[in-house]
Amino acid sequence: MAAGLRIDKLLWYLRLARTRALAQDWAQAGHIRLNGRRVERAHQGVSTGDILVIPLGSAVRVIEILALSERRGPAPEAQACYRVLDDTPPSPLARPETRT
């Protein structure tokens, strides 16, 4: 395993997955990308500075790992460990037309 923390534990610690088993399923199904490469193992190592692409509901979230958490703490503590890279407001051109 590479240096760092297992990807399934990290997703659970950062409160991106409700359960560790769900995070394991995502990894083993190949739904996660780590630095542009498909992850197929729940024990894949993640380090600070890594970029993750994660499916969350009907959206896809791109995050950069800023710190490795040592526990599943409160949400503000978890959110301080990563930075969302795709959190841009939608373009006005992408807004659906409204008919009046």
WOTA-V690918 format. One line per field, one symbol per residue. psi: psi as a letter, one per 20 degrees, with the letter a starting at -180 (. if undefined). Layout:
BEGIN
psi: ???
END
This chain:
BEGIN
psi: qrqbqqhggghggjkhphqhhghgggghikiqpoliqppjphjpqprqiqppoppocjrpppqpohqpqirnaqghgghiirppikmqqqqhhipqqpp.
END
